[in-house]
Amino acid sequence: MTGIEQTRQRAILDPHTAAERFRLDHEPAPADLTPFVDGYWILHWGLTEPHRQQVLTHPVVHLTFTTGGQAHITGIVSNTFIREISGTGRALGLRFRPGGFRPFLTAPVSTLTDRVLDIEEIFGPAARAAADAIITEPCVPTALHLAATLLRDFRPTPDPVIDKAAKLVETISTDPAVLRVSQLAAIADMSVRQLQRLFAEYVGIGPKWVIQRARMQEAAARAATEPQDWSALAAELGYADQAHFTRDFTASIGTSPARYASSAGRRNNS
């Protein structure tokens, strides 16, 4: 598994149970769309009873086409995202780069945060027919091609600021030493205020949130795989004390680090 794939997987909480309930595949974006799109994801499921999946989302926008006729743009979800799936179905999603959805908007990406919009609200009424064709197309490669065509028809303009925003988010994800907004501002050679404006305009949420979310994903991934010294982990993730770390973990994931680790450990060993 590559580093990028590992980062994607960290969004899925309780990954052992998730792997039993659905299959999640990833495909690269076409070369001409890589300035905007990080890649595709394809979710397949066939269930005898409903499953609720908890996801600790990344700071990106998704365009999703789901069995049943749903076609939505989902902005950054600042809390934990929970999705229920049932029966048999498929969801095909385009995962935009951090900042990569900005050319499709006439407003900052932060205007989408914690919102789910029908595809017509961004891409216009004609997008409905394209969405229906994508949803009902049984061949995944053909459906992906149709989704790419939908974006190409919008004629987005490449923007060099997207690369800067995406690189800064990648720095947060890959460099565990970046624990403060002031550190990231220094790396970007910007003031803290300039950095905050950049993130609001292109990423959709502030750099402090992105840093905290990356550390929570790291903590959850470790807790699900091996026993932890919570005090040491809290210090490594930049917390002044374990109590503060425990509060943030519980608020983000819905249960304490110890309970999450115990639950995930039982499933891993079952």
CORNOR-V171210 format. One record per pair of residues at least 24 apart in sequence whose ideal C-beta (glycine too) atoms are under 10 Angstrom apart, sorted by sequence separation. I is the first residue (numbers start at 1). J is the second residue. If there is no record, write none. Layout:
I:J  I:J
This chain:
21:45  22:46  43:67  56:80  57:81  66:90  67:91  126:150  164:188  183:207  184:208  215:239  233:257  21:46  22:47  55:80  56:81  65:90  66:91  67:92  76:101  181:206  182:207  212:237  21:47  37:63  54:80  55:81  65:91  66:92  75:101  127:153  164:190  181:207  184:210  211:237  212:238  219:245  223:249  230:256  54:81  55:82  64:91  65:92  66:93  123:150  126:153  127:154  168:195  180:207  181:208  184:211  211:238  230:257  21:49  53:81  54:82  55:83  64:92  65:93  73:101  123:151  180:208  181:209  183:211  230:258  21:50  22:51  24:53  53:82  54:83  62:91  63:92  64:93  65:94  124:153  178:207  181:210  216:245  219:248  220:249  228:257  8:38  21:51  52:82  53:83  63:93  64:94  123:153  124:154  168:198  169:199  181:211  215:245  219:249  223:253  228:258  8:39  20:51  21:52  22:53  52:83  53:84  62:93  63:94  64:95  73:104  119:150  123:154  168:199  180:211  230:261  21:53  51:83  52:84  53:85  62:94  63:95  73:105  122:154  178:210  179:211  216:248  220:252  8:41  18:51  51:84  52:85  61:94  62:95  63:96  76:109  81:114  165:198  169:202  178:211  179:212  215:248  216:249  219:252  220:253  223:256  228:261  4:38  17:51  50:84  51:85  52:86  60:94  61:95  62:96  75:109  76:110  164:198  165:199  168:202  169:203  215:249  219:253  223:257  227:261  4:39  18:53  50:85  51:86  60:95  61:96  75:110  78:113  79:114  168:203  172:207  179:214  216:251  217:252  222:257  223:258  226:261  17:53  18:54  50:86  60:96  61:97  75:111  76:112  77:113  78:114  165:201  166:202  178:214  179:215  212:248  216:252  217:253  223:259  224:260  225:261  17:54  18:55  49:86  50:87  58:95  60:97  61:98  75:112  76:113  77:114  161:198  165:202  166:203  173:210  178:215  215:252  216:253  220:257  223:260  224:261  47:85  48:86  49:87  60:98  61:99  63:101  74:112  75:113  76:114  77:115  164:202  165:203  169:207  172:210  173:211  176:214  219:257  223:261  227:265  14:53  46:85  47:86  48:87  59:98  60:99  61:100  62:101  73:112  75:114  76:115  77:116  165:204  168:207  171:210  172:211  175:214  176:215  213:252  222:261  223:262  224:263  225:264  226:265  13:53  14:54  43:83  45:85  47:87  58:98  59:99  60:100  61:101  74:114  75:115  161:201  162:202  172:212  173:213  174:214  212:252  220:260  223:263  224:264  225:265  12:53  13:54  44:85  45:86  46:87  47:88  60:101  61:102  63:104  74:115  75:116  161:202  162:203  169:210  172:213  173:214  219:260  220:261  223:264  224:265  12:54  13:55  43:85  45:87  46:88  47:89  73:115  74:116  75:117  92:134  168:210  169:211  172:214  176:218  219:261  223:265  226:268  11:54  12:55  13:56  45:88  46:89  61:104  72:115  73:116  74:117  92:135  159:202  171:214  172:215  221:264  224:267  225:268  11:55  12:56  44:88  45:89  46:90  61:105  72:116  73:117  91:135  173:217  220:264  224:268  11:56  12:57  44:89  45:90  72:117  73:118  90:135  92:137  169:214  173:218  10:56  11:57  43:89  44:90  45:91  70:116  71:117  72:118  73:119  89:135  11:58  43:90  44:91  71:118  72:119  73:120  90:137  104:151  10:58  42:90  43:91  44:92  61:109  70:118  71:119  73:121  90:138  92:140  103:151  11:60  42:91  43:92  60:109  70:119  71:120  72:121  73:122  8:58  41:91  42:92  43:93  59:109  72:122  73:123  90:140  94:144  104:154  7:58  41:92  42:93  61:112  92:143  103:154  40:92  41:93  61:113  64:116  71:123  92:144  103:155  104:156  40:93  41:94  90:143  94:147  103:156  39:93  40:94  41:95  59:113  62:116  63:117  65:119  92:146  93:147  94:148  102:156  103:157  39:94  40:95  64:119  92:147  96:151  101:156  102:157  103:158  183:238  38:94  39:95  63:119  71:127  94:150  100:156  103:159  109:165  37:94  38:95  39:96  71:128  94:151  102:159  179:236  36:94  37:95  38:96  39:97  179:237  180:238  37:96  38:97  63:122  69:128  71:130  72:131  100:159  102:161  103:162  179:238  36:96  37:97  38:98  63:123  71:131  99:159  102:162  176:236  178:238  179:239  33:94  36:97  61:122  70:131  71:132  101:162  176:237  177:238  35:97  38:100  69:131  99:161  100:162  176:238  22:85  33:96  34:97  36:99  37:100  69:132  71:134  99:162  100:163  102:165  21:85  33:97  35:99  36:100  37:101  63:127  71:135  98:162  99:163  27:92  29:94  35:100  36:101  65:130  66:131  70:135  97:162  99:164  100:165  29:95  34:100  36:102  65:131  69:135  96:162  97:163  98:164  99:165  100:166  13:80  22:89  23:90  24:91  25:92  26:93  29:96  33:100  36:103  64:131  65:132  68:135  69:136  98:165  99:166  13:81  22:90  29:97  35:103  36:104  63:131  65:133  67:135  97:165  98:166  99:167  13:82  22:91  24:93  26:95  65:134  66:135  67:136  97:166  98:167  99:168  11:81  65:135  96:166  97:167  98:168  99:169  29:100  63:134  65:136  98:169  65:137  97:169  98:170  97:170  98:172  98:173  71:147  65:143  71:150  65:146  65:147  63:147  65:150  8:95  63:150  113:200  63:151  108:197  110:199  111:200  109:199  110:200  113:203  114:204  108:199  109:200  110:201  113:204  114:205  108:200  109:201  110:202  112:204  113:205  108:201  109:202  110:203  111:204  112:205  113:206  107:201  108:202  109:203  110:204  108:203  109:204  110:205  44:140  105:201  108:204  109:205  110:206  113:209  42:140  99:198  102:201  105:204  40:140  99:199  102:202  42:143  98:199  101:202  102:203  42:144  99:201  100:202  101:203  102:204  40:143  99:202  100:203  101:204  40:144  98:202  99:203  97:202  98:203  99:204  59:165  60:166  97:203  98:204  40:147  98:205  40:148  96:204  60:169  37:147  59:169  37:148  58:169  98:210  27:140  59:172  27:141  30:144  33:147  37:151  59:173  25:140  29:144  30:145  33:148  36:151  58:173  32:148  27:144  30:147  29:147  30:148  33:151  36:154  29:148  30:149  32:151  33:152  37:156  32:152  36:156  30:151  35:156  36:157  29:151  30:152  35:157  36:158  33:156  35:158  36:159  35:159  35:160  32:158  36:162  78:204  35:162  76:203  78:205  35:163  38:166  76:204  77:205  78:206  75:204  76:205  75:205  35:166  78:209  76:209  76:210  78:213  77:213  80:216  76:213  59:199  61:203  60:203  61:204  59:203  60:204  59:204  59:205  59:206  59:207  59:209  59:210  58:210  59:213  58:213  59:214  57:213  58:214  56:213  56:214  58:217  56:216  57:217  56:217  7:170  10:173  56:219  56:220  56:221  4:170  7:173  54:220  3:170  6:173  7:174  4:173  3:173  4:174  3:174  80:251  79:251  80:252  82:254  79:252  80:253  78:252  80:254  79:254  56:252  56:253  54:253  54:254  54:255  11:213  10:213  10:214  13:217  12:217  15:220  10:216  11:217  14:220  15:221  7:214  10:217  13:220  9:217  10:218  12:220  13:221  16:224  10:219  11:220  12:221  15:224  16:225  7:217  10:220  11:221  13:223  14:224  15:225  7:218  10:221  13:224  9:221  10:222  12:224  7:221  10:224  6:221  13:252  14:253  13:253  13:254  13:255  14:260  17:263  13:260  16:263  17:264  20:267  16:264  19:267  14:263  15:264  16:265  18:267  14:264  16:266  17:267  13:264  16:267  17:268  15:267  16:268  14:267  15:268  16:269  17:270  14:268  16:270
